[in-house]
Amino acid sequence: MKAMSTERSPLHVIVAGGGIAGLCLAQGLRAPGIDVQIHERDGSPAARAQGTG
């Protein structure tokens, strides 16, 4: 039986959706040094009318 390693591999997180919640999550994860990638399908911030109205 193999001995379990006590070392942790670096954590990598993918956030699907760059809306307000996704961006806040990414900032919160980056603060302690976690690697974060954000993926958004909208072509620009103006693609949806979020935050207006």
PyMOL Python script that loads the backbone (N, CA, C, O; Angstrom):
from pymol import cmd

cmd.read_pdbstr("""\
ATOM      1  N   MET A   1       0.838  -1.182   0.000  1.00  0.00           N
ATOM      2  CA  MET A   1       0.000   0.000   0.000  1.00  0.00           C
ATOM      3  C   MET A   1       0.885   1.249   0.000  1.00  0.00           C
ATOM      4  O   MET A   1       1.871   1.316   0.734  1.00  0.00           O
ATOM      5  N   LYS A   2       0.526   2.242  -0.830  1.00  0.00           N
ATOM      6  CA  LYS A   2       1.323   3.463  -0.920  1.00  0.00           C
ATOM      7  C   LYS A   2       1.053   4.386   0.266  1.00  0.00           C
ATOM      8  O   LYS A   2      -0.069   4.469   0.766  1.00  0.00           O
ATOM      9  N   ALA A   3       2.097   5.070   0.698  1.00  0.00           N
ATOM     10  CA  ALA A   3       1.931   6.078   1.744  1.00  0.00           C
ATOM     11  C   ALA A   3       1.311   7.327   1.128  1.00  0.00           C
ATOM     12  O   ALA A   3       1.670   7.725   0.020  1.00  0.00           O
ATOM     13  N   MET A   4       0.395   7.930   1.837  1.00  0.00           N
ATOM     14  CA  MET A   4      -0.250   9.151   1.327  1.00  0.00           C
ATOM     15  C   MET A   4       0.680  10.343   1.521  1.00  0.00           C
ATOM     16  O   MET A   4       1.325  10.482   2.560  1.00  0.00           O
ATOM     17  N   SER A   5       0.738  11.183   0.525  1.00  0.00           N
ATOM     18  CA  SER A   5       1.576  12.366   0.598  1.00  0.00           C
ATOM     19  C   SER A   5       0.866  13.445   1.407  1.00  0.00           C
ATOM     20  O   SER A   5      -0.351  13.602   1.306  1.00  0.00           O
ATOM     21  N   THR A   6       1.619  14.181   2.201  1.00  0.00           N
ATOM     22  CA  THR A   6       1.030  15.276   2.969  1.00  0.00           C
ATOM     23  C   THR A   6       1.094  16.589   2.208  1.00  0.00           C
ATOM     24  O   THR A   6       0.500  17.585   2.623  1.00  0.00           O
ATOM     25  N   GLU A   7       1.823  16.590   1.080  1.00  0.00           N
ATOM     26  CA  GLU A   7       1.908  17.803   0.270  1.00  0.00           C
ATOM     27  C   GLU A   7       0.666  17.931  -0.598  1.00  0.00           C
ATOM     28  O   GLU A   7       0.147  16.943  -1.116  1.00  0.00           O
ATOM     29  N   ARG A   8       0.201  19.163  -0.746  1.00  0.00           N
ATOM     30  CA  ARG A   8      -0.955  19.417  -1.592  1.00  0.00           C
ATOM     31  C   ARG A   8      -0.486  19.996  -2.912  1.00  0.00           C
ATOM     32  O   ARG A   8       0.461  20.781  -2.962  1.00  0.00           O
ATOM     33  N   SER A   9      -1.153  19.603  -3.966  1.00  0.00           N
ATOM     34  CA  SER A   9      -0.844  20.210  -5.262  1.00  0.00           C
ATOM     35  C   SER A   9      -1.538  21.569  -5.322  1.00  0.00           C
ATOM     36  O   SER A   9      -2.538  21.778  -4.636  1.00  0.00           O
ATOM     37  N   PRO A  10      -1.024  22.493  -6.131  1.00  0.00           N
ATOM     38  CA  PRO A  10      -1.640  23.813  -6.219  1.00  0.00           C
ATOM     39  C   PRO A  10      -3.084  23.696  -6.710  1.00  0.00           C
ATOM     40  O   PRO A  10      -3.401  22.864  -7.561  1.00  0.00           O
ATOM     41  N   LEU A  11      -3.934  24.530  -6.168  1.00  0.00           N
ATOM     42  CA  LEU A  11      -5.339  24.515  -6.529  1.00  0.00           C
ATOM     43  C   LEU A  11      -5.566  25.411  -7.739  1.00  0.00           C
ATOM     44  O   LEU A  11      -5.116  26.556  -7.762  1.00  0.00           O
ATOM     45  N   HIS A  12      -6.260  24.893  -8.739  1.00  0.00           N
ATOM     46  CA  HIS A  12      -6.607  25.636  -9.941  1.00  0.00           C
ATOM     47  C   HIS A  12      -8.127  25.612 -10.069  1.00  0.00           C
ATOM     48  O   HIS A  12      -8.740  24.546 -10.025  1.00  0.00           O
ATOM     49  N   VAL A  13      -8.733  26.787 -10.225  1.00  0.00           N
ATOM     50  CA  VAL A  13     -10.189  26.896 -10.293  1.00  0.00           C
ATOM     51  C   VAL A  13     -10.583  27.557 -11.601  1.00  0.00           C
ATOM     52  O   VAL A  13      -9.960  28.529 -12.027  1.00  0.00           O
ATOM     53  N   ILE A  14     -11.628  27.024 -12.239  1.00  0.00           N
ATOM     54  CA  ILE A  14     -12.202  27.637 -13.433  1.00  0.00           C
ATOM     55  C   ILE A  14     -13.568  28.182 -13.057  1.00  0.00           C
ATOM     56  O   ILE A  14     -14.406  27.452 -12.527  1.00  0.00           O
ATOM     57  N   VAL A  15     -13.799  29.463 -13.327  1.00  0.00           N
ATOM     58  CA  VAL A  15     -15.091  30.094 -13.076  1.00  0.00           C
ATOM     59  C   VAL A  15     -15.790  30.250 -14.415  1.00  0.00           C
ATOM     60  O   VAL A  15     -15.283  30.921 -15.314  1.00  0.00           O
ATOM     61  N   ALA A  16     -16.952  29.629 -14.548  1.00  0.00           N
ATOM     62  CA  ALA A  16     -17.739  29.726 -15.779  1.00  0.00           C
ATOM     63  C   ALA A  16     -18.754  30.843 -15.608  1.00  0.00           C
ATOM     64  O   ALA A  16     -19.738  30.698 -14.883  1.00  0.00           O
ATOM     65  N   GLY A  17     -18.507  31.945 -16.274  1.00  0.00           N
ATOM     66  CA  GLY A  17     -19.393  33.107 -16.189  1.00  0.00           C
ATOM     67  C   GLY A  17     -18.685  34.257 -15.502  1.00  0.00           C
ATOM     68  O   GLY A  17     -18.289  34.154 -14.341  1.00  0.00           O
ATOM     69  N   GLY A  18     -18.530  35.347 -16.224  1.00  0.00           N
ATOM     70  CA  GLY A  18     -17.805  36.501 -15.684  1.00  0.00           C
ATOM     71  C   GLY A  18     -18.730  37.598 -15.214  1.00  0.00           C
ATOM     72  O   GLY A  18     -18.353  38.770 -15.247  1.00  0.00           O
ATOM     73  N   GLY A  19     -19.934  37.256 -14.775  1.00  0.00           N
ATOM     74  CA  GLY A  19     -20.845  38.267 -14.224  1.00  0.00           C
ATOM     75  C   GLY A  19     -20.322  38.778 -12.892  1.00  0.00           C
ATOM     76  O   GLY A  19     -19.196  38.475 -12.498  1.00  0.00           O
ATOM     77  N   ILE A  20     -21.139  39.545 -12.211  1.00  0.00           N
ATOM     78  CA  ILE A  20     -20.716  40.131 -10.932  1.00  0.00           C
ATOM     79  C   ILE A  20     -20.283  39.046  -9.942  1.00  0.00           C
ATOM     80  O   ILE A  20     -19.232  39.170  -9.312  1.00  0.00           O
ATOM     81  N   ALA A  21     -21.074  37.997  -9.800  1.00  0.00           N
ATOM     82  CA  ALA A  21     -20.746  36.943  -8.836  1.00  0.00           C
ATOM     83  C   ALA A  21     -19.474  36.199  -9.232  1.00  0.00           C
ATOM     84  O   ALA A  21     -18.645  35.894  -8.375  1.00  0.00           O
ATOM     85  N   GLY A  22     -19.311  35.904 -10.523  1.00  0.00           N
ATOM     86  CA  GLY A  22     -18.120  35.199 -10.978  1.00  0.00           C
ATOM     87  C   GLY A  22     -16.852  36.002 -10.759  1.00  0.00           C
ATOM     88  O   GLY A  22     -15.823  35.459 -10.357  1.00  0.00           O
ATOM     89  N   LEU A  23     -16.931  37.293 -11.026  1.00  0.00           N
ATOM     90  CA  LEU A  23     -15.754  38.149 -10.827  1.00  0.00           C
ATOM     91  C   LEU A  23     -15.418  38.311  -9.348  1.00  0.00           C
ATOM     92  O   LEU A  23     -14.245  38.334  -8.977  1.00  0.00           O
ATOM     93  N   CYS A  24     -16.449  38.425  -8.499  1.00  0.00           N
ATOM     94  CA  CYS A  24     -16.210  38.521  -7.051  1.00  0.00           C
ATOM     95  C   CYS A  24     -15.593  37.229  -6.523  1.00  0.00           C
ATOM     96  O   CYS A  24     -14.678  37.262  -5.701  1.00  0.00           O
ATOM     97  N   LEU A  25     -16.097  36.100  -6.998  1.00  0.00           N
ATOM     98  CA  LEU A  25     -15.537  34.812  -6.594  1.00  0.00           C
ATOM     99  C   LEU A  25     -14.068  34.717  -6.991  1.00  0.00           C
ATOM    100  O   LEU A  25     -13.229  34.298  -6.193  1.00  0.00           O
ATOM    101  N   ALA A  26     -13.764  35.106  -8.220  1.00  0.00           N
ATOM    102  CA  ALA A  26     -12.377  35.046  -8.693  1.00  0.00           C
ATOM    103  C   ALA A  26     -11.463  35.930  -7.845  1.00  0.00           C
ATOM    104  O   ALA A  26     -10.358  35.519  -7.491  1.00  0.00           O
ATOM    105  N   GLN A  27     -11.911  37.124  -7.523  1.00  0.00           N
ATOM    106  CA  GLN A  27     -11.083  38.024  -6.687  1.00  0.00           C
ATOM    107  C   GLN A  27     -10.860  37.434  -5.305  1.00  0.00           C
ATOM    108  O   GLN A  27      -9.760  37.514  -4.759  1.00  0.00           O
ATOM    109  N   GLY A  28     -11.907  36.840  -4.741  1.00  0.00           N
ATOM    110  CA  GLY A  28     -11.778  36.229  -3.421  1.00  0.00           C
ATOM    111  C   GLY A  28     -10.829  35.046  -3.421  1.00  0.00           C
ATOM    112  O   GLY A  28     -10.110  34.823  -2.448  1.00  0.00           O
ATOM    113  N   LEU A  29     -10.823  34.287  -4.506  1.00  0.00           N
ATOM    114  CA  LEU A  29      -9.918  33.139  -4.598  1.00  0.00           C
ATOM    115  C   LEU A  29      -8.482  33.552  -4.884  1.00  0.00           C
ATOM    116  O   LEU A  29      -7.543  32.900  -4.429  1.00  0.00           O
ATOM    117  N   ARG A  30      -8.314  34.619  -5.625  1.00  0.00           N
ATOM    118  CA  ARG A  30      -6.954  35.074  -5.955  1.00  0.00           C
ATOM    119  C   ARG A  30      -6.238  35.684  -4.757  1.00  0.00           C
ATOM    120  O   ARG A  30      -5.010  35.640  -4.681  1.00  0.00           O
ATOM    121  N   ALA A  31      -6.988  36.248  -3.830  1.00  0.00           N
ATOM    122  CA  ALA A  31      -6.375  36.905  -2.676  1.00  0.00           C
ATOM    123  C   ALA A  31      -5.418  35.976  -1.917  1.00  0.00           C
ATOM    124  O   ALA A  31      -4.310  36.400  -1.588  1.00  0.00           O
ATOM    125  N   PRO A  32      -5.803  34.728  -1.628  1.00  0.00           N
ATOM    126  CA  PRO A  32      -4.856  33.841  -0.941  1.00  0.00           C
ATOM    127  C   PRO A  32      -3.888  33.118  -1.889  1.00  0.00           C
ATOM    128  O   PRO A  32      -3.114  32.266  -1.451  1.00  0.00           O
ATOM    129  N   GLY A  33      -3.931  33.455  -3.179  1.00  0.00           N
ATOM    130  CA  GLY A  33      -2.966  32.888  -4.113  1.00  0.00           C
ATOM    131  C   GLY A  33      -3.458  31.717  -4.941  1.00  0.00           C
ATOM    132  O   GLY A  33      -2.646  31.010  -5.537  1.00  0.00           O
ATOM    133  N   ILE A  34      -4.758  31.492  -4.995  1.00  0.00           N
ATOM    134  CA  ILE A  34      -5.311  30.397  -5.800  1.00  0.00           C
ATOM    135  C   ILE A  34      -5.360  30.832  -7.256  1.00  0.00           C
ATOM    136  O   ILE A  34      -5.770  31.952  -7.559  1.00  0.00           O
ATOM    137  N   ASP A  35      -4.941  29.947  -8.158  1.00  0.00           N
ATOM    138  CA  ASP A  35      -4.946  30.230  -9.590  1.00  0.00           C
ATOM    139  C   ASP A  35      -6.384  30.138 -10.116  1.00  0.00           C
ATOM    140  O   ASP A  35      -7.045  29.114  -9.946  1.00  0.00           O
ATOM    141  N   VAL A  36      -6.864  31.210 -10.754  1.00  0.00           N
ATOM    142  CA  VAL A  36      -8.246  31.262 -11.237  1.00  0.00           C
ATOM    143  C   VAL A  36      -8.265  31.645 -12.708  1.00  0.00           C
ATOM    144  O   VAL A  36      -7.552  32.553 -13.134  1.00  0.00           O
ATOM    145  N   GLN A  37      -9.090  30.943 -13.479  1.00  0.00           N
ATOM    146  CA  GLN A  37      -9.361  31.310 -14.869  1.00  0.00           C
ATOM    147  C   GLN A  37     -10.848  31.596 -14.977  1.00  0.00           C
ATOM    148  O   GLN A  37     -11.671  30.849 -14.449  1.00  0.00           O
ATOM    149  N   ILE A  38     -11.193  32.684 -15.666  1.00  0.00           N
ATOM    150  CA  ILE A  38     -12.598  33.051 -15.870  1.00  0.00           C
ATOM    151  C   ILE A  38     -12.921  32.852 -17.346  1.00  0.00           C
ATOM    152  O   ILE A  38     -12.186  33.309 -18.222  1.00  0.00           O
ATOM    153  N   HIS A  39     -14.021  32.169 -17.609  1.00  0.00           N
ATOM    154  CA  HIS A  39     -14.474  31.943 -18.977  1.00  0.00           C
ATOM    155  C   HIS A  39     -15.852  32.560 -19.146  1.00  0.00           C
ATOM    156  O   HIS A  39     -16.777  32.257 -18.392  1.00  0.00           O
ATOM    157  N   GLU A  40     -15.981  33.435 -20.148  1.00  0.00           N
ATOM    158  CA  GLU A  40     -17.232  34.134 -20.430  1.00  0.00           C
ATOM    159  C   GLU A  40     -17.508  34.050 -21.915  1.00  0.00           C
ATOM    160  O   GLU A  40     -16.601  34.268 -22.719  1.00  0.00           O
ATOM    161  N   ARG A  41     -18.732  33.742 -22.301  1.00  0.00           N
ATOM    162  CA  ARG A  41     -19.046  33.617 -23.718  1.00  0.00           C
ATOM    163  C   ARG A  41     -19.491  34.937 -24.355  1.00  0.00           C
ATOM    164  O   ARG A  41     -19.428  35.069 -25.577  1.00  0.00           O
ATOM    165  N   ASP A  42     -19.942  35.922 -23.557  1.00  0.00           N
ATOM    166  CA  ASP A  42     -20.337  37.214 -24.124  1.00  0.00           C
ATOM    167  C   ASP A  42     -19.110  37.914 -24.698  1.00  0.00           C
ATOM    168  O   ASP A  42     -18.027  37.862 -24.115  1.00  0.00           O
ATOM    169  N   GLY A  43     -19.286  38.563 -25.836  1.00  0.00           N
ATOM    170  CA  GLY A  43     -18.179  39.200 -26.525  1.00  0.00           C
ATOM    171  C   GLY A  43     -17.659  40.467 -25.871  1.00  0.00           C
ATOM    172  O   GLY A  43     -16.499  40.832 -26.061  1.00  0.00           O
ATOM    173  N   SER A  44     -18.512  41.148 -25.094  1.00  0.00           N
ATOM    174  CA  SER A  44     -18.092  42.395 -24.453  1.00  0.00           C
ATOM    175  C   SER A  44     -18.975  42.650 -23.233  1.00  0.00           C
ATOM    176  O   SER A  44     -20.020  42.017 -23.081  1.00  0.00           O
ATOM    177  N   PRO A  45     -18.561  43.571 -22.365  1.00  0.00           N
ATOM    178  CA  PRO A  45     -19.396  43.898 -21.200  1.00  0.00           C
ATOM    179  C   PRO A  45     -20.754  44.488 -21.597  1.00  0.00           C
ATOM    180  O   PRO A  45     -21.703  44.428 -20.814  1.00  0.00           O
ATOM    181  N   ALA A  46     -20.854  45.043 -22.776  1.00  0.00           N
ATOM    182  CA  ALA A  46     -22.108  45.656 -23.235  1.00  0.00           C
ATOM    183  C   ALA A  46     -23.063  44.645 -23.875  1.00  0.00           C
ATOM    184  O   ALA A  46     -24.140  45.031 -24.330  1.00  0.00           O
ATOM    185  N   ALA A  47     -22.698  43.367 -23.919  1.00  0.00           N
ATOM    186  CA  ALA A  47     -23.523  42.358 -24.584  1.00  0.00           C
ATOM    187  C   ALA A  47     -24.856  42.131 -23.851  1.00  0.00           C
ATOM    188  O   ALA A  47     -25.831  41.715 -24.478  1.00  0.00           O
ATOM    189  N   ARG A  48     -24.916  42.388 -22.577  1.00  0.00           N
ATOM    190  CA  ARG A  48     -26.143  42.255 -21.778  1.00  0.00           C
ATOM    191  C   ARG A  48     -26.384  43.540 -21.021  1.00  0.00           C
ATOM    192  O   ARG A  48     -25.439  44.259 -20.694  1.00  0.00           O
ATOM    193  N   ALA A  49     -27.605  43.829 -20.749  1.00  0.00           N
ATOM    194  CA  ALA A  49     -27.970  45.068 -20.040  1.00  0.00           C
ATOM    195  C   ALA A  49     -28.008  44.851 -18.529  1.00  0.00           C
ATOM    196  O   ALA A  49     -28.996  45.196 -17.882  1.00  0.00           O
ATOM    197  N   GLN A  50     -26.960  44.291 -17.970  1.00  0.00           N
ATOM    198  CA  GLN A  50     -26.916  44.059 -16.533  1.00  0.00           C
ATOM    199  C   GLN A  50     -26.530  45.352 -15.816  1.00  0.00           C
ATOM    200  O   GLN A  50     -25.672  46.104 -16.277  1.00  0.00           O
ATOM    201  N   GLY A  51     -27.174  45.587 -14.693  1.00  0.00           N
ATOM    202  CA  GLY A  51     -26.852  46.746 -13.877  1.00  0.00           C
ATOM    203  C   GLY A  51     -27.439  48.053 -14.378  1.00  0.00           C
ATOM    204  O   GLY A  51     -27.137  49.114 -13.832  1.00  0.00           O
ATOM    205  N   THR A  52     -28.263  47.995 -15.397  1.00  0.00           N
ATOM    206  CA  THR A  52     -28.911  49.215 -15.889  1.00  0.00           C
ATOM    207  C   THR A  52     -30.400  49.109 -15.630  1.00  0.00           C
ATOM    208  O   THR A  52     -30.959  48.013 -15.588  1.00  0.00           O
ATOM    209  N   GLY A  53     -31.007  50.204 -15.463  1.00  0.00           N
ATOM    210  CA  GLY A  53     -32.467  50.158 -15.347  1.00  0.00           C
ATOM    211  C   GLY A  53     -32.937  50.641 -14.101  1.00  0.00           C
ATOM    212  O   GLY A  53     -34.144  50.661 -13.863  1.00  0.00           O
TER     213      GLY A  53
END
""", "prot")
cmd.dss("prot")
cmd.show_as("cartoon", "prot")
cmd.util.cbc("prot")
cmd.orient("prot")
